């Protein structure tokens, strides 16, 4: 069923009035009166509607049912990634939105080779990717994509979550499944993954001092764009959000 | 550490003689005598070596240690995917190899829109992608990429595994985590995912009749190239292969 986030939409007495790009989108989809659609408020509530009319300017739909969006996970996971090169950011955003991330943040760390060129311009594009993925996968929110800054700011964000996981490839680490199983009731979590070259030892040391769980995902070396999706999927699985 | 699968390599009395593209690769990496490398036999055994000499024709390395490749999962998962459009195949292969697939197969199902154009030619390219991903992620085998044929052949392959999971988006399904937790000791598994348009109801019915587990991965709708990676990651997590 076509899904809209309430960009140009008003709800008035059981009717949804769609304008701007939402109305345009209804027209592009060639929807006919009587067909159903979902308008999501972006805060976890879905308005199931039936189209009444549609023209160039606006579309009107009757609200049939108001429900909690079933696709939102019980845990809010903030995915924090060392800025990778090229379009790997896009891939991370799209896949993490599908997999249930609450928000996605990029940051600079010691071994980042990518340069955060014109981040404001990129943020706009990144947010559009998140919105498309949210629509397509039936999410109840549009996960925010933002810029976390440098590594100390990342640690600052992470320590405020119920559970903070720092994915690291070497040295003394906890097994990801042991940590997740012991924290299956967390309502917020941070998952931190590195850029192409991984994290420097001093970054792992800092994370440990801050009380983060230094975690292993096994002996297979995951690419920097694969690791966040795999870790997030593990978190969703462990908290019962993949069934 | 650079990793090679034994394409043009012979092991003779504690020495590894590398020829052809392996020797070429050593040269391209500008490795110097004394540097270490791993030669994997592609069947789960790693030969840790120290380079002795390298020229245009061949490289010689001394075997220091022979170990079981630590990256191979305890469960052999065959990932079977309805043929998607364009380069989504490449993405599936690369990510599933990283995530620990034993082999990857594509097939035609009712709603496939992609046409299996010159599959022999594609198989060669697909296998190269698998090899690159296996090297990069430190795998002990190069997962085979192959063509499973049509949907009945897929069922035939799946029923021979200890555990056969059919990922489906609608109707009566088992929760993926319940099925995986109840079968954590399986040594072989099949994970079946659909093409862009998903599976037809009759295909799900056939899978059920054949005794496959019809599984849900929650309410988020995953793209056809995301679903196999997420399902495989869940299987790795549940069987203790992600820690």
Interface residues (C-beta under 8 A of the other chain):
Chain A: X70 X71 X73 X95 X98 X99 X100 X136 X137 X138 X139 X175 X176 X177 X178 X216 X217 X218 X219 X220 X221 X222 X223 X226 X229 X230 X233 X234 X236 X237 X238 X240 X241 X242 X243
Chain B: X70 X71 X73 X95 X98 X99 X100 X136 X137 X138 X139 X175 X176 X177 X178 X216 X217 X218 X219 X220 X221 X222 X223 X226 X229 X230 X233 X234 X236 X237 X238 X240 X241 X242 X243
